[in-house]
Amino acid sequence: MDPFLKVIGIGSPLGDDRLGWEAAQSLRDLDGISVTCLDRPGPALVHALEGETAVVLLDAMEADLPPGCVRVLRAADLTPEGDAVSSHDLGVAGALALGRALGTLPERLWLMGVQGRSQGGLSDRERAAAFTAVRRQVQRLRQDQATGAYPGTEAADRHPDTANG
């Protein structure tokens, strides 16, 4: 039996912030993967992660990388800004910190960010290449999960071109 992996697309219907949703939806045809999308989830993300074993969070990101670049991080690599965790204006990092404090985070949790473009959005070519890189990374995570190797011990950038992906 194939290992099960839950993919959660995070974002909103606005601009490149919908990249997480679109990238997640592009994976719906893969076996052994459940896909859901959440609109700026805040505390709802904590509930969406409860009881799961292996999850990939897909989101648009701003990391000063080339447009369409895909970055894979462990949940531990993301920390909330500031010292306190509050349920008000809770972003992804804060929700993960809250889940960590509650002991409800999945055993295996990765964040996959797609670098947007500050103006004008990604071109169709950049978008297609980024989604191909996301698919490759998700398939790699599933394969490693099947063999018992759990990747994500260090951040990895995957550029949308085939030479770097």
Salt bridges, closest charged atoms under 4 A:
ASP2 OD2 - ARG142 NH2 3.42
ASP16 OD1 - ARG127 NH2 3.71
GLU22 OE2 - ARG18 NE 2.81
GLU22 OE1 - ARG127 NH1 2.37
ASP29 OD1 - ARG135 NH2 2.68
ASP39 OD1 - ARG40 NE 2.66
GLU50 OE2 - HIS47 ND1 2.91
GLU52 OE2 - LYS6 NZ 3.46
ASP77 OD1 - ARG74 NH2 2.94
GLU107 OE2 - ARG108 NH1 2.87
GLU126 OE2 - ARG117 NH2 2.23
ASP144 OD2 - ARG140 NE 3.71
ASP157 OD1 - ARG71 NE 2.52
